[in-house]
Amino acid sequence: MKKSNNKKQSISRRNFVKKSAMASSIFIVPRNVLGGPGFISPSDQLNLAAIGSGGKGFSDITNASVNGRERVVALCDVDFSGSASKAVESFPKAKLFDDFRVMLDKKKNIDAVTISTPDHVHGPAAKYAMERGIHVYVQKPMTHNIKEARKLTQMARDNKIVSQMGNQGGSNPLLGMVQKWIDDDKIGAISKVQIWTNRPVWPQGIQMPKPDASLKPKDLNWDLWLGPAEDRPYVPNLHPFNWRGWWDFGTGALGDVGCHLVDIPFRTLNLKYPTAAECSVGSVYTQMWTPDYYPEGCPPSSFITLNFDATDKTKSPIEMTWSDGGIRPAHPDIIPANDDIGGKNSANGVLIIGEKGIISTNINDSSPLMPKLYLNDGTTEFGPEVEENLEPEYGHQRKWVDACKAGFGSDEHLALTSSFDYAGPMTETVLMGNLAIRSYMLRKENEEGQMDFFARKKLLWDGENMRITNLEEANQFVGRKYRPGWEV
């Protein structure tokens, strides 16, 4: 079958790259003799491709190429006339495609791909690549829904794929400072985590714009952009950025920044699947005293509570709260009133609250931000004023490339901070918040003939079996419906 042939050929090439370095020294010519200092033999280069080449996709494939150390052989994008044109200029030898399925089937020599598309395409693209034995770097959130995350995590193991999710803050060395404070019991027993963000910074809480095929950019392949989503005429102002606020394509504020911020406590406290979720959301008032919700889109703001069992890093169950839309928690008394909480201007952040003190941090991306420790006795400890970051995004993409070359199960692979074994459960936790939001907006006619928001309750989650146990209607949001040919 075509599938197995592609996989066999790709894996065979990687084995050749790895084994060639073990050949007899009689046949090895030093690199500096072949091509001068810094010369890299073609057989030592990884063949890379990008699925989504503009915006974040451009920085992902650029960082993965490690200043030309690796070879970029193909680029895929639904519109090369926009920001993806920078990738075309930077990698002029790369073959261009608008359909990743065609690219991965035609270009037999691809070893690894970066996937930096809108959220709804992450799962289908990663699945298609992994089925062909191709290593994957997938932007956050790893998938559009919980079911996809669980499936791709297992698929990476089964197919021996080196994977990495694009939450680059996970490679920030300052996370080690937060981890040490927790491991050293600096703040004592931890029972609460508070997370907040200023997102959304795109249209949200409004109706989707009306379709208008006459406005479609001539170079945009709208059908491929829709991917697994329901077929519809072109909708203005979704591509390339404003898709985030509608469930068919995006995952709202949680999907945008949750995999950065939630990562900090999830990682350092060694959290597992949440046991329960509940939420409330901001209303849109279309007429006096009548709240309206647009179920096809994310609300303008939300407040979510997730509950976790105790772990080896915690002495009690954890309550994690999340707020978006610019709403942040109250300033703790032990933190001086003029100090920011979390990041700059307190716009985004994490508070890990213990019986003896608080960790305040926001090391969620490439910004020069530091963790801060405040103890009840007045003791403080801060990270460095400026992070020492000698390579882009803490080498998050470069480390993945090195792991691809070393192979599945290698030390380099096991050292990755967001391989799917970690990123899958963490992404599921982030997306549990969206499951709660979408359930909160469900309504049906009650006995009095009025529309009733019947699902506004604490949702109990069976993480192992991926089910809400006390509200069957909520389980429709564990997965999604796919257009034929785009299934995960």
Helices and strands as residue ranges (DSSP letters): H 2-20, G 25-27, H 31-35, G 42-44, E 47-51, H 56-65, E 71-76, H 85-90, E 95-97, H 100-106, E 112-115, H 119-131, E 135-138, H 146-158, E 163-165, G 168-171, H 175-183, E 190-196, G 213-215, H 222-226, G 242-245, H 252-253, I 254-258, H 259-261, H 263-268, E 276-281, E 284-287, E 290-292, E 302-308, E 318-323, G 344-346, E 349-354, E 357-361, E 372-375, E 380-382, G 392-395, H 396-406, H 411-414, H 420-440, E 444-445, E 451-452, E 459-462, E 467-468, G 472-477
